[in-house]
């Protein structure tokens, strides 16, 4: 039996753990592609998979299978939201995050709910809606506490620190950053959820540098110097499987050097940042180069600064 859209009617279809595992493996492969190549490398594949994945929820299955299926379909919507965000499609991203949240609630998965709130908050933060981001991070933290996940709490705290840095609240930014470090150090999950596994020591270092870099932009350039070591360590730790994270972190390192007037170093580091941004299918990464361009423009008469600005201007939007 088929529906009006030509797809087979899933009602009455028996769904088992094999079906769920197959979908979990597919989501893992798509997430890995997103990290390595950017959201544009897999967004279409995710969109094509979503209808059939959602249809499985109408099948017949044991309760334990339904919980696990709700979780993986929620995670697929979560990934759809993240890749849409990476492609600069915020409305589509928010719609996907909303559906992901509904399914995570249905599955009773607080850890996944925390992750969805974190990613929704990151979208708001990127587009300058800092208070909306903080609201999402606060809700995410509530879910992380319910889940008793120190790693999820660390992710939320680190991003709260970034949001407060954007508001030029130095005390709050550094307080939340210290809390994030403590929570990360205390994390002892034997099995990390796939949606949170990205947040390792490299990402904690990158967030430390990001907070200091943000404070350097909006408060005092001297804050950036405190983040250079963390950014350098994160970059050294990122392998080819985390190309976008490396690219975003290199952008911050080049920006900090530019803000501090180390324009020869900024141009050298910025060359890698620009090359990575150009190779990734991630408009979000290219948008983040605006911070580097703005820092370089403060030194309009400097040749290295002019080189940075010109190279960024040459990239496709």
N, C-alpha and C positions, 0 to 999 in steps of 0.2 A: 504494500500500500504506500502511495506517495502523496505528499502534500501539494498545495497549490504552487509552491516554489520549485517543485520537481525533486525535492529531497525525500528520501524514504521516511515514512512516519515512524518515529522511534518508540511510540507507545507500545508497550508489551514486549519490546525487545529486551532480552536478558543481557544485563551488563555485569561483568565479573572483574576480578582483580587484574586479569590479563589486560583488559581494555584500559583500566586506570593506569597500570604500569606503562603501557604503550604511550599514553598521553603524557605521563610524567617525563618519560624519556624525550619525547618531542619538545616539551617545554624547556627541558635542560639544554637541548641542542640549540634551540632558538635563543635562549638567554646567553649562551656562550658566543653565538654569532653577533648578538647585540653588543656585548662587551668588547669584542675584537674589532668589529667593523662599523658599529654605529646602528642606530635604529632603522635607517633607510635600507639596510641590508636584509632585513627580515620582516618589516612591517606588513608587506603584502602577504607573505606566507602566514603570518599570525592571523591577519584578517580573514584569510581563506579557511583557516582551521577552526576559527571560533564557532561558526554556526553548527558544524557537526559535533564539536565538543559540547556545546550547550545542549544539543539535542539528546545527548546521552543521559542528561538529568531526568528526562521523561521516561526512561526505560525502567525495567523491573530489576531490583537488586536488593541485597541484604543491607541492613542499616549501616553496618561498618563500611561497606563499599560505598554507600551514598555519601558518608562523611568524607571519605578520602577523595571521591569524585568531585564533590563540592569544592574541596580545597584546591585540587589541581585546576579545575575550571576557573576558580577565582584567581589563581595565580596566572593563568593564561590571560585573563582580562587585565590583571595587574601589569603583566609584561606588555600587553597591547597599549595600555595607558602610558607606560614608560617610553616605548618606542615612538608613540605619537608625539609625546613631549619632545623627544629627541629630534623629531622631524619638524618641530615648530607648528604643531597642530594642537593647541591647548584645549579647544572645545572638545575634540575627539578624545583627547587624553582624559579630561575630567569625566566624560560620560563612561569611559571604560573603567576608570577608578571607582566610580559610583557603583557600577555593576559588580566589580570585584569585591567591594566592601559588603554588599548585600549577601553575596555567596559565602564570604568568609564568616559573616555573622551566622548564617544558616549552618555552616560547618562547625561553629563554635570554636573557631581557630583564632585565638587572641593574638598569637604571634604574627600571623598573616595580616590581621587587622592593623596591627602596629606598623607593619611594613607598608601597607597601602596608604596609611595616613602620612607616613614619612615621605613617600613619593609624591603624594598630592601636595604636601607642604613644600617640597622642593620645586614643584612647578610654580606655585605662587611666589616663592622666593626669587626664582629666575626672572619673573615678569614684574618684580618690584612690589608685590602685594605682601609686605612683610608681616603685617598683623594677621592676615589670613593664614600665612604660613605658620606663624606661632600658634594659632588656634588649632591647626591640624597637628602640629608637633605635640601639643598638649594632649589632644585626644589620643594620639598614637602612644604617648607615654603611659596613659591610663591603661591602654590595652597591653602594653609591654609589661606593666606591673602585674596585671592579671595573669599574664602568661609566665611570669617569674623568669623572664629572659633578660639576663644582664646584657647580652649582646644587643638585643633590640633597644634596651634602655640607653646603652651607650650611643647607638645610632641616633636616637632622638635627641639626647643631650648635646651631642656634637653639632647637630643641625640647629638646635635652639641657640647654641653659642654663636653660630654663623649669623642667624637672624638678628640677635642682639648686637652683633658687630655691625651689621648693616644699619642699625638704628643708632650707631655711635655710642652705645652703652658699654663702655669698657669693662666696668665692674661685673655686670651681668654676663657678658661674653666670656670673660676669663673664669668666672665661677662655674658656668655650665661646661666649659671646656675641661676644667679640673674634674668635674663630676663625670664627664664622659670617659676620661682616662681611667678614673677609679673603677667605673663600671666595666670598662673593657678589660682591665686587669683582673677583675673578679669573675669574668665570664668563664664558665667551665662546662658549657654544654658538650656532652659527648658526641652529639650529632647535630650539626648546625643546619638549620632549614635552608633550602636552596635559594630562597629569596633574600636571605641575610648573609650568605656565605661570602659575598664580596667584601664584607667589612672585616678585614683582617688588620694586622699591624701596619701594613702599607697604607690602608685607607684611614686608619686612625692618625697616622703621621700626616697624611694629606689634608685631613680636616683641621689638624692643629695649624698647619701652615696656611690653610685657607682663612681661618679666623684671624690670624695675625696679618695676613695680606689684606683682608677686608678693613681691618682697623687702620692699616697703613694708608688706605685710600681715603677713609672718611674722618680719621681722627688725627694721626700724626705718622709720617713716613717711618719714624723710628720703630714703630710696632712691627714693621715688616722684617726687620733684622732678626727678631726673635723667632721668626718662622722659617728662615732660610734652611737651617739644618733639617727641620722636619720635612720640608718639601723635597730637599735633596735626597734624604733617606727614602722617601716614598717613591720617587722617580727611579731610584736604583733598584727598588724591590719589585716594581711592576714589570711583568713579562709581556710577551706578545699576545697573551690571552686577555690582557686588560689594556688594550691600546687606547681606548677612549679615556679611561681614568688617567693613564700616563699623560695623554695630551692635555687634559684639563689641568693637571698638576704642573706640567711644564709651563703652561700659560701663566699660572700664578707665580712661579719662580721668576720668569722673565719680567712680569709686572712689578714684583717687589724690587728687583734690581733697577728697573727703570724709574720707579718712584724715588729710589734713593740716589738717583743720579749716576748709577753705574751703567752707563749706556752701552759701553762696549760689551760688557757681560750680558746685558739685556738683549743686545742684537744677536749675540752668539746663541744664547739659550732660546731666544725668540725664533731663530731660524728653524729649530726642531719643532717648536710649538706650531708654527705656521705650516710646516710640511705635514705634520700629523693631522692638523685640522683640515688641510686640503685633501688628504687621502681618505679620511673618515667620511662615511655617509651619515653625517651628524650636523645639521645646521645649528643645533644648540652649541656645539663646540666652537663653530666659527663665530657665533654671536658672542661667546665669552672672550674672543680676541679683542672685543671692544674695550675691555679693561686695559689690555696692554697698549692698544692704540691711544687711548686717552692718557695713559701715563707717559707715553713717548711724546705726545703733543705738548706736554708741559715744557719740553726742551726743543722748541721749534727750530732753533738755530743750529742744532747739533746734527752732524751727518749720520751718526748711528741711529738717532731718533727718527730722522727723516726716512732712513732705510726701512725701519720697522713699520712706520705708517704706510709707506708706499707698498710694501709687500702685502700687508693686510688688506689694503684697498684693492689689490689685484685679485683677491680670492673671490669666487662666486658666492653670492649670498644664499 
